[in-house]
Each structure stands twice: as C-alpha cells, then as structure tokens.
Amino acid sequence: MSSVFKNVIYEATDGVARISVNRPPLNILNAETLLELTLALERARSDGSVAVVLITGVGDRAFSAGVDIKDHFPERVSSTLSVFNKVFSTLENLDKPTVAVVNGVALGGGCELAMGCDMIIASEKAQFGQPEIKVGAIPPVAVALLPKLVGRKKALEFVLTGDIITAAEAKQIGLVNRVVPEEKLEEVTEELVAKLRESSPVVLRLTRMAFRESLDLNFKNGLDRVTDIYLNLLMRTEDSVEGLKAFLEKRKPKWKGK
C-alpha cells in the first residue's frame, strides 16, 4: 500500500493507520512530501477499517525538522503554503482520532504537524520549537492554532522567541499529552491506541466532531451544536443504543461502527 509514496510510508493494520515521514535523518517537509501526507490522510479517512491515525517520522533523530528552507523564498512560498495548509484542513476533517508520536525534534512545520494532531506522545528526548522568526518567516498554523492549545501569552513567547523547548516543558504548557522514556514510546502509544479502540469508531468520530465544531463558538452556541450532534447524529446510531444496553446488562458492548 505504501509503494505509491516516495517520501511517506503508509501502513494500515488492525484498525490503525500509521503515516511516517520518510526523509531521514531530519524528515524535512518539501512540497512533494506535503502532498503525499495529504494523500495518506485522505486514504486513512476513506478506509472504513481505520479507527485511529498515528503520524510519526522515520528514525530517532527527528519527527520532522520542518519545511525545506528553499520553499520559503518568495517565488515558492505561495505554492508551499497552499500544499502545507491542505495537510491541516485534511487533518481537521479527518473524522478519526489522530496522534503524533514524536521521538526527536519537531521544529517549524514539523512542530505544527504535531500540534495539528489531536494528541501528542513524546519521548523524553523530543524537542519542540517554532524558529521561523529567526529566518524572517511566520509559522501560520502555530499562530492560528497554538493560542487555543497553550494560551495567548505562552503562544506568543513560543513564536516570537523561536526558542526550542524540551518535551517536559511542552507537556507543562499543555502542548504535549504524555512524555515517556524513549524505550517506552511504542508501548505507551499502543496502550493509548488500545484505549481508543475500546470505544465505538462512530462514537469516537462524533465526539471528535463535537469538540472540533464547538471549539471556536461561545459557550451557548457551542453547547447548542454539541447537543444537536448528540440528538440528531449520535442517538441515531446503533452503537449508541448498544453501549447503553451493554452497561445495563453488565457486559462488554459489541460495536458495529454504525
């Protein structure tokens, strides 16, 4: 399945799609790689057997050190931003939980790729940063998304200084969910995937939708939207009723994914 890609490895087994940036040692994101990432995400979205999507980088040196610096120059940057932004709109509309698995550096566009996922698991040696300011550039996704994740002041400090922080610091400010020893990274990732897969895939999808669609709304409008999803989408699924019945009957639910 991954043979159609040159710079990305796509593997889907046991309900999990694993998308790996395959340009070691630094896994730099050039335009071709960004296009392949979008195609891989679209493949995961269209695969009904996939319940969870993992994104990582090949090797232990870098998740991704960012977008190729040559693609930031005026003659290329417009087309670069177009394919770059497409990755994130695809991530946003994926309708399946996404987890970035970070072992090594996640810098610039690599850091943005990680923060664009629903969750981040990082090894203790991982580092995060948006150093674009130091080369006269702006990190568009970080500017738009990071304040929602870590707050306005921390986001401004992160972007305006271009500082690189440790995984522990990233967890402290709320950018990273879990920090684990490098040798435990795969094990902890598998544990999280197993927990996610215990739930109905359709309920996971609708819960994620409720989060995403209410995020930018005020409380009343957000609550109204979540309630609408609950009543008019969730309660029409077989899995919702199955979950309630299983609880009352003191048994494990048998999800149908619909």
Number of C-alpha atoms within 10 A of each C-alpha: 8 13 8 11 17 13 22 26 21 24 15 19 9 10 17 19 24 23 24 22 27 23 20 16 15 23 28 25 26 19 19 14 22 24 20 22 29 20 17 25 24 16 16 26 21 11 13 11 16 19 26 25 24 21 22 24 30 20 17 17 19 26 36 31 24 25 21 15 13 11 17 19 11 9 10 12 14 13 13 22 16 13 19 25 15 16 22 19 12 17 23 17 14 20 21 23 20 24 24 26 25 32 27 24 28 30 27 27 25 28 25 24 23 27 21 22 19 17 18 22 25 33 23 20 18 26 23 29 24 28 23 21 15 13 10 8 12 17 16 16 18 23 17 10 15 22 14 13 15 19 13 13 9 15 20 16 11 21 22 15 14 19 14 18 16 18 27 20 15 21 17 13 13 15 21 23 15 21 23 20 14 17 10 13 19 15 12 17 20 13 11 13 20 13 10 15 16 12 17 21 25 22 21 20 18 19 18 18 19 19 13 17 13 17 12 11 13 10 11 10 12 18 14 14 16 20 14 13 18 17 10 11 14 20 13 13 15 14 22 20 13 17 19 12 14 13 11 9 10 9 10 12 19 12 17 12 18 13
